[in-house]
């Protein structure tokens, strides 16, 4: 298991509506050490998801540099970023994005199909990932046979099955009740503390943010506050 450090320098990103430029990130600087657990909060439209997409190589900055581990994402082609992302980034979404006709096991296996790997090794990796998230007994169930919390656990298993350096989570508890949210946050905390994964989570939920050891407040494309904190294990 490994982790990666992150460094952003003077990162700018705008979007365009017709000919109108809408600035989202404005000269952003950020350093995250390997193995940190960071929560990112801020109002809607502040640039949180945009920042997460830049860290994942899903988008490129208009200016500045984005480094994750040894990769300088701003200078890589889309094809290079896609290949890099498949090996180094695990992305967890609010809406799960599971394939309805596939079982939990098959959904988790999907990222491994991009690699040259025997079916036996794929089965072993999938089994390990499902064991980590506590869903070994639900491996043969399809998404419509799972609860929302179980679906998110499958999504997390899919995110970690390639043993990524960094886990990025965009509102991973936004569609869950308080008890299930706490269980998902326990799992993310385990991946950080026991497996050493660098984790960056975007959230509107203060309880989720309290689990992180560092809290960043983003507003209008700039950081307003950067707080080191003692992570809470409470629900």
Long-range contacts (C-beta under 8 A, 24 or more apart in sequence): 1-163, 1-195, 1-196, 1-197, 2-163, 2-165, 2-196, 3-34, 3-35, 3-165, 3-166, 3-196, 3-197, 3-198, 4-34, 4-68, 4-69, 4-88, 4-165, 4-166, 4-198, 5-31, 5-32, 5-33, 5-34, 5-68, 5-69, 5-198, 6-30, 6-31, 6-32, 6-55, 6-67, 6-68, 6-166, 6-198, 6-200, 7-31, 7-32, 7-65, 7-66, 7-67, 8-54, 8-64, 8-65, 8-66, 8-67, 9-64, 9-65, 10-63, 10-64, 10-65, 11-54, 11-61, 11-63, 11-64, 11-65, 11-66, 12-61, 12-62, 12-63, 12-64, 13-47, 13-50, 13-54, 13-59, 13-61, 13-62, 13-221, 14-62, 23-221, 24-50, 24-221, 25-50, 25-51, 25-54, 25-61, 25-221, 26-220, 26-221, 26-222, 27-64, 27-222, 28-64, 28-221, 28-222, 28-223, 30-216, 30-223, 32-198, 32-200, 32-214, 33-198, 34-165, 34-196, 34-198, 35-192, 35-196, 35-197, 35-198, 36-198, 36-199, 36-213, 36-214, 37-188, 37-189, 37-192, 37-198, 37-199, 37-201, 37-211, 37-212, 37-213, 37-214, 37-231, 38-199, 38-200, 38-201, 38-212, 38-213, 38-214, 38-215, 38-216, 39-201, 39-202, 39-203, 39-208, 39-209, 39-211, 39-212, 39-214, 39-215, 39-216, 40-200, 40-201, 40-202, 40-203, 40-216, 40-218, 41-202, 41-203, 41-204, 41-206, 41-209, 41-215, 41-216, 41-217, 41-218, 42-217, 42-218, 42-219, 42-224, 43-219, 46-218, 46-219, 46-220, 46-221, 47-218, 47-220, 47-221, 48-202, 48-218, 49-170, 49-202, 51-202, 51-218, 52-168, 52-170, 52-200, 52-202, 55-89, 55-166, 55-168, 55-200, 56-85, 56-89, 56-91, 56-168, 57-81, 57-82, 57-84, 57-85, 57-89, 58-85, 68-165, 68-166, 69-165, 69-166, 86-111, 86-114, 86-115, 86-162, 87-162, 87-164, 88-164, 88-165, 88-166, 89-164, 89-165, 89-166, 89-167, 89-168, 90-156, 90-159, 90-160, 90-162, 90-164, 90-166, 90-167, 90-168, 90-197, 91-159, 91-167, 91-168, 91-169, 91-170, 92-152, 92-155, 92-156, 92-159, 92-167, 92-168, 92-169, 92-170, 92-172, 93-155, 93-170, 93-171, 93-172, 94-170, 94-171, 94-172, 94-174, 94-175, 95-175, 96-143, 96-151, 96-152, 96-154, 96-155, 97-155, 98-143, 98-151, 98-154, 98-155, 98-158, 99-143, 100-142, 100-143, 100-144, 101-142, 102-142, 103-139, 103-140, 103-141, 103-142, 104-130, 104-135, 104-138, 104-139, 104-140, 104-141, 104-142, 104-143, 104-146, 104-150, 104-154, 104-157, 105-130, 105-139, 105-140, 107-143, 107-154, 107-158, 108-154, 108-157, 108-158, 108-161, 109-161, 110-158, 111-158, 111-161, 111-162, 112-161, 112-162, 115-162, 125-161, 125-162, 125-163, 126-157, 126-161, 128-161, 129-157, 129-158, 129-160, 129-161, 130-154, 130-157, 132-157, 132-160, 132-187, 132-190, 132-191, 132-195, 133-157, 133-160, 133-187, 134-187, 147-180, 148-175, 148-176, 148-180, 149-176, 149-180, 149-183, 149-184, 152-176, 152-180, 152-184, 153-184, 153-187, 156-184, 156-187, 156-188, 156-191, 160-191, 160-197, 164-197, 165-197, 165-198, 166-197, 166-198, 166-199, 166-200, 167-191, 167-197, 167-198, 167-199, 167-200, 168-199, 168-200, 168-201, 169-199, 169-200, 169-201, 169-202, 170-202, 171-202, 171-203, 171-204, 172-201, 172-203, 172-208, 173-203, 173-205, 173-208, 174-203, 174-204, 174-205, 178-207, 178-235, 179-235, 181-205, 181-207, 181-208, 182-207, 182-235, 185-211, 185-235, 186-233, 189-231, 189-233, 207-235, 210-234
